[in-house]
Amino acid sequence: MSLEVTGKLLVKYDTQQVNDKFKKREFVVELAEEINGNVYTNFAKLQLVQTKCEIIDRFNVGDLVKVSFNIKGNSYVDKRDGATKYITNLDAWRVEAGNAAAPMTQGQQQAPQYGGAPAGNAGYNNAPAYNNAPQQTVDDLPF
């Protein structure tokens, strides 16, 4: 399954040579999501592996990027306590310049674009990181 997000490139880490056969490079994308008129900030750490480690080089911190990725997961047994543990990785396979006009295809997820904050909002960077106000609901239960 291939997913896609668009956000601001926040951090690029150096390539790590994990062992003689595997290398990875991690990076962080800041995502904005609008829910009920509020903009929420999320941070996704993704990784590039093997020959893909260099594709992030052409982007600068602060650039708007569109990242295509797959979700990969593994399990292992912890030698200390014998418990089964799980690891989830977001494996990026394409990074390109973010484009607000790009259409989404089925199966793709895309965060709202920067600058797309609702009218009356001071803009993405001034949006609250969370909304601690209780949700107003209509009590339509018959009892």
Stockholm file with secondary structure:
# STOCKHOLM 1.0

chainA/1-143         MSLEVTGKLLVKYDTQQVNDKFKKREFVVELAEEINGNVYTNFAKLQLVQTKCEIIDRFNVGDLVKVSFNIKGNSYVDKRDGATKYITNLDAWRVEAGNAAAPMTQGQQQAPQYGGAPAGNAGYNNAPAYNNAPQQTVDDLPF
#=GR chainA/1-143 SS CEEEEEEEEEEECCCEEEETTEEEEEEEEEEEEEETTEEEEEEEEEEEEGGGGGGGTTCCTTCEEEEEEEEEEEEEECTTTCCEEEEEEEEEEEEEECCTTCCCCTTCCCCCCTTCCCTTSCCGGGSCSCCCSCCCCCCCCCC
#=GC SS_cons         CEEEEEEEEEEECCCEEEETTEEEEEEEEEEEEEETTEEEEEEEEEEEEGGGGGGGTTCCTTCEEEEEEEEEEEEEECTTTCCEEEEEEEEEEEEEECCTTCCCCTTCCCCCCTTCCCTTSCCGGGSCSCCCSCCCCCCCCCC
//
